[in-house]
Structure formats: structure tokens, C-alpha cells
Amino acid sequence: MPSRLLPPAGPARALAVAQLVNALGDGAFLVTSALYFSRVVGLPPTRIGLGLTLAWAVGALAGVPLGQLADRRGPRTVAVLLAAATGVSVGAFLFVRGFLPFVLAACCYATAQTGLAAARQALLAALVARRDRTRLLAHLQSTLNAGLAVGAAIGGVALHYGTRTAYLSVFAMDAAAFLLCALVLLRLPEVAPTPASPGRGPRFTVLRDRPYALVTFLNTLLLLRMPLISLAVPLWTVTRTDAPGWLVSALLVLNTGAVMLFQVRTASAVRDLPSAVRTVARGGALMLASCAVFALSALDAPVWTAVAVLLVAGALQVAGEMMQSAGAWQIGFDLAPAEQQGQYQGFFGMGVPLARMLGPLLLTALIVDWGTPGWLLLGALFLGAGLALGPAVRWAERVDSAMVKVG
């Protein structure tokens, strides 16, 4: 098991340890934060949802400039500062007593998180050989899921007690975890910043890179799988099927455990852009199959049949998710200029906050309200986006080749 979670010693393992540390805190934070703001702070659920939507919108906009900052000031320095800033932002939640302070703290949190992701990707690109990046990201994803699972268990203890002190202890632990993450990142080798060169075009080159923008858009559509498993599937299970409520937890455990055990093995099939494109397309086909099977779970059948159908759908979903993730990592790195990985990873990473911001509203309307036709439409969307990535990547390669010839 450790070999599946942690890569070999060196910068790669330090990146994995940093990921594990902040995932432990985040796992506890994610399962307790909504109830804390509702029960302890007293914010209505609609206000919590509005505040988080605004926060992730701000975070999405901050990704590119903070990624550019990582390029210009050095990714290790910026990653350390943003990890510390995330910890401070979580600590600020301890003092939130109203809606406006909540929004401000949430915006700081989302901005620091998004920028940290971009800076860490740029740091990884600088410290790890190109051929090893996708495999390392698979290790990081496995580590992330392991940390989130343990952190969620810790958060469950806080929920059991349900006291203000228990909630605040979780927030303090998450803040401390990000500060510890900053210390781990500080021990990595320094990476020289990329100096700005006068007369080399616009400051944010990625904003004019239309092929990369299309690739990012298609990847954002694929990232709708995140709110699918965390929100839409649980709501579908308890409102539209006869399966018992405990199956929601079982499906999440299935997803988390499968990624921990098989993400590295799945990523081993991705070696270059052509293999990445094929893997994403296969993942899209599995996601279509998963959506079709999820739709079948609403048919009038014995409870055990609904349970079996949902478990099969969940297995197909996580297999498709792992394929899409592995291929997207390779594509996002390989199409970005080496000296501008920060801003390009910041732009590519915008898909995560956008999926978190728009996905819940879209998926609840599409699946929970519309039912079977919505599932089939979503599956077709996953398949179409996965297949469209192939032509988009080839377009980006042609544009890159033309620019090299002109240069």
C-alpha cells in the first residue's frame, strides 16, 4: 500500500507528503464546515451556498495571475506563501459571525487554494521529469484520497459531539495542516523564476491561446464528475431509488478506495499526448455507460437489485474518472510552454472551481429533476467532451508547431 500512495524518495515524495498533510485537514473541514456555518454561526443554507459560489468564482479568476506570479517569482516561494495564506484563511473562519465576514474569508480561502494548486503544478513541472509527471500526479491523487478519507473520519468525530469546540478544533487542525504543508514545501529545492522578457507579447499569453482554452473548456465539462459523485448521486440515491440510505456512504467509499488502489496503475497507460487522448476517450465511454446504469437504478425492482445496479454504476464511474484524470494531466502539462507552466496550470485548473460553482445547480436540475433523460444527456456530454479532446489537442499541437517555425 505505501508504494501505491507514496512515490520514491526525493522531491516527488515531498510533494506527496505535502498533499497528504493538507488533505487530512481538508477532509475534516469538508464534512463539518457546512454544518458549522449553519448550526453555530447561524447562516441560512441559501446564504452559505451563495457565499461559496461567489468565493469559487473569485478563486477561478485568480488562478491565472497567481500562476503567472509563480512563474515570475519562483513556484516554490509562491506555493509556500499560498499554503500559509490558505491556513490563515481557514483560521479566519474561527472568527466569522455574519454573512459578509463569511464571504470575505471564503473568497480568501478559494483564491489561496486555486493559486496554490497552480503554483504546485508549476513546481512539479520544474522538479519532475516530463515522462514521470502523470505517474506522480496519480500518486498525488491516491494520497489526496487517502488523506481526505482519514480527515473525514476525524470530522465525523466532531459531528458526533456537535459542539462549538469540536467544530473549532477541526478548523484549527485544518489551518495547522496547511501551515505544516508550507513547511514541507519549503524544504523542496528552490526553482529559479522565469524573468519577464520585453517585447514577447501579452503578459498573460494563455488568455490568447485559443486551442488551450478549448482544451480547458472540454476538461471543465469532464470535471462535472466531481459534483456528480459528491452531490447528484447521493441525492438521486435517496430520492429516486429504493436503495437504503447507507449506500450513499458505500458509493463514496468505493470511489475513494478505487482511486487509492488503482489510479497509479491506470495512469501507467498514459505516456504521451496520443495515449492521453485515447485514455480520455475511453473514460468518456465508461462515463456514458455509468450514467445509463445509474438511470436503470430508478426502475421498479427489489431493493437488492437497486443496490447492485448502483454499485455497478459507481464502479464504471470511478473507472472512467481515473482514465479522464490521467489523460487530462498529461494534456494539461504537455500543451503548456515550459517557461509558463504557472499561468497555464492556473488557467487549466480553473475547471475545478468552475465545476464546483456551476455543477451543483446544473446536475440537480438535469438528474434529480429530469431523471432518466437527464442521465443519458449527461452521459452523452461526457462522451462528446472526451472525444472532442482529440481534435482540440491536435489543433493545439499544430499551432505550437507553427509558432516554433515562426520563432
C-alpha positions, 0 to 999 in steps of 0.5 A: 500500500505505501508504494501505491500512495507514496512515490520514491524518495526525493522531491516527488515524495515531498510533494506527496507528503505535502498533499497528504498533510493538507488533505487530512485537514481538508477532509475534516473541514469538508464534512463539518464546515457546512454544518458549522456555518449553519448550526453555530454561526447561524447562516441560512443554507441559501446564504452559505451556498451563495457565499461559496459560489461567489468565493469559487468564482473569485478563486477561478479568476485568480488562478491565472495571475497567481500562476503567472506570479509563480512563474515570475517569482519562483513556484516554490516561494509562491506555493509556500506563501499560498499554503500559509495564506490558505491556513490563515484563511481557514483560521479566519473562519474561527472568527466569522459571525455574519454573512459578509465576514463569511464571504470575505474569508471564503473568497480568501480561502478559494483564491489561496487554494486555486493559486496554490494548486497552480503554483504546485503544478508549476513546481512539479513541472520544474522538479519532475521529469516530463515522462514521470509527471502523470505517474506522480500526479496519480500518486498525488491523487491516491494520497489526496484520497487517502488523506481526505478519507482519514480527515473525514473520519476525524470530522465525523468525530466532531459531528458526533459531539456537535459542539462549538469546540469540536467544530473549532478544533477541526478548523484549527487542525485544518489551518495547522495542516496547511501551515505544516504543508508550507513547511514541507514545501519549503524544504523542496529545492528552490526553482529559479523564476522565469524573468519577464522578457520585453517585447514577447507579447501579452503578459498573460499569453494563455488568455490568447491561446485559443486551442488551450482554452478549448482544451480547458473548456472540454476538461471543465465539462469532464470535471462535472464528475466531481459534483456528480459523485459528491452531490447528484448521486447521493441525492438521486440515491435517496430520492429516486431509488429504493436503495437504503440510505447507507449506500450513499456512504458505500458509493463514496467509499468505493470511489475513494478506495478505487482511486487509492488502489488503482489510479497509479496503475491506470495512469501507467497507460498514459505516456504521451499526448496520443495515449492521453487522448485515447485514455480520455476517450475511453473514460468518456465511454465508461462515463456514458455507460455509468450514467445509463446504469445509474438511470436503470437504478430508478426502475421498479425492482427489489431493493437488492437489485437497486443496490447492485445496479448502483454499485455497478454504476459507481464502479464504471464511474470511478473507472472512467474518472481515473482514465479522464484524470490521467489523460487530462494531466498529461494534456494539461502539462504537455500543451503548456510552454515550459517557461509558463507552466504557472499561468497555464496550470492556473488557467487549466485548473480553473475547471475545478472551481468552475465545476464546483460553482456551476455543477451543483445547480446544473446536475440537480436540475438535469438528474434529480429533476429530469431523471432518466433523460437527464442521465443519458444527456449527461452521459452523452456530454461526457462522451462528446467532451472526451472525444472532442479532446482529440481534435482540440489537442491536435489543433493545439499541437499544430499551432505550437508547431507553427509558432516554433517555425515562426520563432 
